[in-house]
Amino acid sequence: MAKCAICGKGAHFGIAVSHSHRRTNKKWSSNVKSIKVKTNGGAKKMYVCTSCMRSGLVERA
């Protein structure tokens, strides 16, 4: 799974507990998209999470 190039957000790990209290390992994936971003050297493709896109930290090319 990719990490966000802006904030470093990636997958989170934990334990899922069922109704009968059986515990299994679980992975929560972050909503990370591969988009073209404007940089000082032109356009570059990078992985960015949707919360960084919504907050205006990156500008799409």
C-alpha angles and dihedrals in degrees: 000000000000125000126224111263091212107045102010095239113163141151121327123213130207145127125288113213118204127209090266087050095248108155123218133170115262136188123207111203119212120232097255121164132191106234139160110254129193112242132173090264095049131271121344132182114232142153113262129174118235093242090061090048092051094046091055098243091133133039118218118233 
